[in-house]
Amino acid sequence: MDKIVIRNLDLFYGNFQALKNVNMNIRENEITAFIGPSGCGKSTLLKTLNRMNDLVEGCRITGDVLLDNVDIYGGNFDVNMLRKRVGMVFQKPNPFPMSIYDNIAYGPRTHGIKKKSRLDEIVEGSLKAAAIWEEVKDDLKKNALRISGGQQQRICIARALAVEPEVLLMDEPTSALDPISTAKIEDLVQDLKKDYTIVMVTHNMQQATRVSDKTAFFLTGEVIEFGNTDDIFSVPKDKRTEDYITGRFG
Amino acid sequence: MSRIIRFLVRFSALLTFGVLFFIVGYILFRGVAHLNPSIFEFEYTSDNVSMFPSILTTLMLVALTLLVATPIGVFAGFYLMEYAKKGNKLVEIVRIAEETLSGIPSIVFGLFGMLFFVIRLGFSYSLLAGTFTAAIMVLPLIMRSTEEALLSVDDSLREASFALGAGKLRTIFRVVLPVAMPGILSGVILAIGRVVGETAALMFTLGTATQLPDGLLSSGRTLALHMYMLSTEGLHVNESYATGVVLLVIILLINGLSTFLSNKLTKGR
């Protein structure tokens, strides 16, 4: 089933066109990877899916982005509700300067959950889902900035999961991490796919082949090729895709 | 060459310290001996030249000034950094006003305060006129430190909050404000220091009455003004130095408090 459908999407920053006529269907419970050189628009498209681009001044969008067949740019679509359904993990781990517990509970509290027992449940469940519960269960009161970068990133994933999203957007989630932490997060992403639809921007092509089901290759704001990851990396249809994945540019 | 530079750098550092040490030492040397119990008596008379009413007046003026200037300065800072769009005309106007205000010598504030609050609005020399004048004076200070504090809050924290579906208000109160708090507070404490040490802006607005003000429309004098008056009158120069000692101690306490507060607030981070 298609979770997200993008149709004829153009995006402008002022006069600069950052995305050109993007069309893409993102399927439920699959991992879709966006690859391409820097500045190709892959992060921009990711941020379009939870309307984080609204925060950028001079950003203008035409075309449709449908989540479960409803246009998220439609007039009466609640942005905060959208972002609850479409969670995001950022490139650099960005935990709030508060305790691990409060980090995870921030989202649920935002959406009106106040009961301590319920929050305890959510915190434990989210930390378990993000495969970090065993490491921090005795330190929930500890400030989240005092743990390692790899752990911080998993805290951020747990924080995103705590609001029970349907889609998880990940913007180069391992680019700031060491190889061991990266491997942990890649394993985690594989597990999460059972329950979530995941869209991941990555600079690392091995990562895309390791974790994703579908891959989209971007170049200067256009989707050059989109299809099964296995096909893209073994028999690319477009010459430019081939050049990129064999390391001839980018 | 590097030895010359090293010498110059050391010399400058020592000179700065030396000057401070000399001033503090000199005031202590001249003042401590004259810290008699009589200059702390509750009532001022021309014999005891008590500074006690001035200490209380200083506290009152500081409290009132902060009450007026802190909310306005902090809200204005929040407007500029969190709400206004870039390139907004109003932002430019507010910025220009802020920069101009912070560059104006304090005697000009005093003159304005006298012409506007004291005469035009008929407050006469009073706590109220002094409060408004001092508030205008410290407003840019509080605004600027609020802006700097907000600027230092990493945008990735705001993004994280928005991405969880939090609205603007929640993001500001739960995420931005706690991180910016030490910076905002240090601006407020700087403002306290500025008011405590001010004379020129207050002489013709708060006035120089020796007794404790008995209401908002009554005049008084702050410690710094008291010290200034004693030394210009020339009859109680020793007591003036004693007042200086008390003023110094207060300033040191304020600085200590500011360091303590910002350490306390940034701890656990």
Interface residues (C-beta under 8 A of the other chain):
Chain A: N50 M52 L55 E57 N80 M81 L82 R83 K84 G87 M88 F90 K92 N94 P95 F96 P97 M98 Y106 G107 T110 H111 N143 L145 C156 R159 A160 V163
Chain B: K85 K86 D154 S156 L157 E159 A160 S161 F162 A163 L164 G165 A166 G167 R170 R174 V175 P178 V179 G268 R269
